[in-house]
Amino acid sequence: INDPSVLKKPYTYLISVTKSPIIEFIGILGIIGAIGFVVAHGLGRYMARKKYPVELEYEGKEKIYNLFYRLWHWLHAFLVVMLIITGFYMHWAGPNRTMARLHIYFGETLVVWYIIWIIYLFVAMDIKQFIPTATDIKEGMIKQALFYVRGIFRGEPHPYASTKDNRLNPLQKLAY
């Protein structure tokens, strides 16, 4: 290829480039499964919302998540979406220097932003929000999973109400 904007390095992590069809099949199933789960769950919540509308509550006049958390969340979401877009672009249009640089920039920014977030958690002593208790592990995770599988679609009350001091349910604590 004579085009200097195209990277010459082989990209063996791309689907259809690996030498193992099993790895490709597992990768494709993982991608389809993750997207399918998100779409199915979102569609279910959308349909349930018509019957059981969600009302957001504030603890007094203060929001449960402060400005730093909200900024972190939206910057994180933006960076992940940009990584997906640049990654798909390089996959289908072929790798080029501009997209590769953007992809690396977004990835590095995401890592730095995660480090800042972790430092904030320790400095603000808010790390305890993310550590499951013994009760969370023994019974809370099952109760929360059952709520996500069926209770949310039936309009049942949330098993764990978010407060400023206890924002995350047991499954969220485990995930984070």
Phi, psi and omega in degrees: 000130182268351181285115183290344181282347180271131179287141182271344183292133178289142180252088186282354178275355180284145176297139181083000178256337180290163181265000183246110179296333179294316179297318178297317181297316179296319178297316179295316177299320179297316180294312180297318180297316180295314179294317179299318179297314181297316180295314181297316180295316179297319178295317177298318179293323179297315180293321180290331182297327179296320182277322182233084183297145180269132176243121179280140181241150175251148175271099187069227177255004182259136178287150182294322178255127181284177184300320181299314179298318181294318177296317179300314182300311185286325175292318177301312180299316179300313181296319179296316179298318179294324175296320178295313181297311181293325177294315177295320179301312181295329181291312185269324181268350182095144181294137172223163187298320182297311180293321179297316179295317178298317180299314179295318179300313180296320179295315179294320178298319178299316180296314180297318180295324175296318179298316178299318180297316180295318177299316178301316181301319180286318181294318181279359182057035182257006181296334181298337177300334189257003182256115180293142176274173178299321178294321177302316183288316185290311186232334185295322182293320179292316180300317181290320179297317178297324177296316180292327183282317184228323186297322182295330181275348179257000180077019179291153179292147179296132183292339180227111178280137179281133173230170181299327182271344181216079188278331190256142174277170185303322180289325177294320178299316180295318182294319181281000000 
